[in-house]
Amino acid sequence: MTASAKKLLYVRVAETIGHLIDQGVWQPGERIPSVRQLSREHRVSLSTCLEAYYFLERRGTIEARPKSGYYVRPQFRNSRLPVPEKTISAEQSQEVDVIKPLTAILQAQGSQQLPFAVARPSFELLPTARLNQAVRQALRTNPAAGIGYEQTAGNDLLRRQIAQQATRWGGVLTASEILITNGCLEAVHLCLRAVTRPGDTVAVETPTYYGLLQVIENLGLKALEIATHPQTGVDLDELEHALEQQPVAVCLFVPSFNNPLGSCMPDDHKQRLVELLTRRRIPLIEDDIYGEMYFGPVRPKTCKAFDTEGWVLLCSSFSKQLAPGYRVGWVIPGRFATQVEGLKHSVNVMTATLPQLAISEFIAHGRYEHHLRQLRAAFAAQVERVSRAIQQHFPAGTRVTRPSGGFVLWIALPESCDTAELHAQALKQGIGFMPGSLFSAQTQYTNCLRITCGQVWNAQMEQAIETLGHLFTALEAEAC
Ligand SMILES: Cc1ncc(COP(=O)(O)O)c(C=O)c1O
């Protein structure tokens, strides 16, 4: 068996045992099967079982007791908090006003690396040394590598590598169908400009990532928010109904591990969405930035995989898995390729050469797949750990999402809590989060917040969640 297959196997074994613990088959404080017994029962090697138990230990589900074995942690509670309910569609499209409040929040946060605030992996999870080596190697191979203009579409080898990886989500592409951008957000920006005029309506999930709302505002567009289920994503019946009621120029969705809900549309929903929009000749901008960050055994497909006529414009980047600061993303613009390339050239000619070369070198020689596997396991463990702490410390009536990928959690507190009010107090204590109101063009989600789990869990973070829990509980008590 290859090392990679073995890695996946241990995650699968860990998930099976974790699920049984969740279901109460083994209760807190009880001993779970020994490594030897597990190996016999699951017909997997001892080392795979040990890895599975280490994984559950890192997640905080079980603990090792010297000379005795593995036990369900006594403070483990299997009565999980409920998931937030499906959200509600807006009746009509709205102008967006998110840039001002967002800028105020970002300025208040400053350059501090606050836990839970920004959706980025902590540096110790990123392959910094190997990326630095890749930069040196790129410059050794061609000392003038970073100086010249690159073609607007981007580096050929990197585009070929992205095309190779696309086979993992069902893509059959050539390098010529891909254009390199300055991160995913620029890709979305170019796509929106290619398919809309100011005043047009963009259908989005609700809640939706404030960065996307920012671009909509920036381009003078309106947002039409469509009901979204925290597990299965945008409600297609409600979308269809909305499309019958009013003109919509484009849909802009994050179908796999949406930020902030973490929802992932099942494949058949993705297919139905593409068919629905293709029939109506409405483009779909698919933001797939979290697609690689799945916790289960297989990568979810993209909507692009079902696109036969080029109406899907897929946007993504290396920001969440390699180097947000390199600003390397890409777009597969389908039938809008000429417009998107023209816009890219008119905005900034091309994406900087050196980061493209470094990432390409890293993919070729830096053990990229190995890194991705480690990162997925780390995110899964961190999401689990933060969820458990929320369960322990947040007020009764709290609801929290249960994502199967990505690394953000969406939390709905009792209605009386105003998360914007608490944001300043939390900042004073060195704790960050994003208030829910930033994730909508309407005045809503004031009792919600987004917490990110990109940082490796430690005692200070446990303390920070406890502090947030105290703040919310006090606020709720005041409001009653
Ligand atoms: C859904 C989504 N799209 C786009 C971005 C921005 O990506 P990039 O940094 O590659 O521009 C983010 C960052 O948090 C995101 O969550």
The ligand as an ORCA input file, in Angstrom:
! r2SCAN-3c Opt
* xyz 0 1
  C     -14.980     32.384     -0.425
  C     -13.708     33.151     -0.586
  N     -13.360     33.622     -1.789
  C     -12.249     34.338     -1.983
  C     -11.390     34.620     -0.939
  C     -10.158     35.448     -1.189
  O      -9.174     34.663     -1.808
  P      -7.766     35.256     -2.266
  O      -7.005     35.608     -1.031
  O      -7.132     34.159     -3.042
  O      -8.046     36.445     -3.119
  C     -11.703     34.149      0.335
  C     -10.838     34.461      1.492
  O     -11.185     34.312      2.643
  C     -12.882     33.394      0.520
  O     -13.243     32.935      1.723
*
